[in-house]
């Protein structure tokens, strides 16, 4: 179980996260919603070790990981797909995927890489192509595949559908469903609320660095309150 308790984070004097808490079991997808600038990406960066928290705790199955480095969080089973995807531009598709294998628990193998190519046939076709020459949709697929190859326990996905064609968006959310079926905890930030809520077991809305609403993804009343709060 992932447990985040009263997490705080600052950028200088700006108190961006103000005591956000969350619990997630294996195989749950939890949506994190809210307007731009309310702390969603900061929440992810703090969990992933990119930003040091100024209060609170992050634990996974009872092991405290608060304030650990990004590398330590990766080795503990966390993976982060940031909004800008962070594809290594000078590396080929295959080399980018091999970077994901470095974080795989129990070590990596070419056999496992081939299984990812079976799932992402477009990447298999472009395995020798430089990452920065891929289309936006292909880069998002590469970012998701790089995470999947590591078989993480917790995946943080930030705005995966932004700027993508509807067909690619559908593929992105299909991948998130596959992660859930595999028992992975997925925390999802997404502005496409109607698409995102279809894959979420639960959700939380942030406003000014605090949680102002939580609910169940399949509860019609909770969905209605979510849309009202976001004025959609």
Helices and strands as residue ranges (DSSP letters): E 2-11, E 14-24, E 29-33, H 40-48, E 55-60, E 63-64, H 70-75, E 78-81, H 93-101, H 110-119, H 121-125, G 131-133, H 136-149, E 154-158, H 166-181, E 185-189, H 193-197, E 202-207, E 210-216, H 220-229
